[in-house]
Amino acid sequence: MMKFNPRNWKGLILGLSSTLLGIGSAMAQNPTSVDIDLVQNSNLSRLEVRVRANGQMFGDVMSALTFTVRSSASAPDSLASRVVSCIGSPFTPVATVVTGGFKYRTYNGFSSDLLSDDGCPWPADTWVTIGTILVTNVTGCKTFQIVNDAYTAGNNRNYFVSLGGINKTGVIEPTAVDIGLGATCDDGNANTTGDVYTANCVCAGTQSCTPPSAVVPTSNSPICAGSTLNLNVTFSGSTATGFLWTGTGTFSPSNTVQNPTVTGAAGGTYGVTVTNACGNASGNTSVTVNQAANAGSNGTKVFCSNGAAANLFSSLGGSPAAGGTWTPAGLTGGSLGTFTPGTNTAQTYTYTVTGTAPCANATATVAVTVNQAANAGGNGSITLCSSGAPVNLFSSLGGSPSAGGTWTPAGLTGGSLGTFTPGTNTAQTYTYTVTGTAP
């Protein structure tokens, strides 16, 4: 019994074909080449083997055919029964070989029939099905492909076709066939549903949960010290199950809501982490807190009409900021607000410190009072006769002394008039004193 030797049969067939076909075959017009393809049959569990005669139809003898189907060895499958479409283009399998992580099954075909006699010539440039192969024992999805690779090349199993003893080997259409597309599977992702096998036997499902992304926290910054900070966050992804804010201050109602408010906020970074059923993501925002303007508190200042100039700034309460302005105009000394009695008008002056947005301007006032200086008039003198009538010393004062003063030493009568009675009062220097109003 003759055993199959893959390294010898092609030469043998070429020799036999030449003998059988003789001169008539040599003179026939053959295709330039014949390509081969593997597709899925309408019966989804069968592989369909097709050939294409390029440039010329062919109805003579397909003297030899070899091709090898490869699949992964990582999952089970069996290439079982064949259905040959034409007796003139048969193909018979040899035993499956497992090597290099793949399964290989080679098919060989030999014929001496005229394809046209068998009613199945190959039209020019048209794919023609020469048979189908049943696929069994596939669990899930499996990819099959006719190949030329290192194994087939090293073992004389590359694709080969001989027409009438002449090598007309073309190319292999490279698209693989996936048996089991649409079958359920598990893609290992807890966030997908409806997992099925897709192209190239990739198990994939529909995303049921998308982790948070594009986390963008914002606020109403800049704010004025003492104002409320409003925090907000937007994000992409599935519905959030939690938020966690960080930063200085007291969060209301808490730091675990999407859009909290903060009292006692400070300038710096505020962060938030958004969490949902399938992940979390974080983002930061920078907050600016401007100090409120401080003009101090209201004050008063009393001047004597003949007193020295003084700065109204020192009459403000609290700790006013320097650099403000005074209104109405007229004071000197810039932000010190120097008031000069006799030059400036006694009234209320307002000190204003400009706030840094959004902080408002701050104001405080100083109410100025000018008291008139006491006037006892000018020194005077008087000469009286020892037997003369009483005389008011007030009339002997120079200038325009104010009434209501007092005389010292005691003894004069007439109150502030200071009545001197010769023979009763002692001749000496008497002092008239008018009490001043502070200062």
Helices and strands as residue ranges (DSSP letters): H 9-27, E 33-40, E 46-54, E 62-72, E 78-84, E 92-93, E 97-99, E 102-110, E 127-136, E 142-146, H 150-154, E 160-163, E 166-167, E 169-172, E 177-179, E 192-198, G 199-201, E 202-207, E 213-219, E 223-224, E 229-236, E 240-246, E 250-252, E 261-263, E 268-276, E 279-287, E 289-290, E 299-304, E 310-311, G 312-315, E 325-327, G 334-336, E 338-339, E 348-353, E 362-371, E 391-392, G 393-396, E 406-408, G 415-417, E 419-420, E 431-433
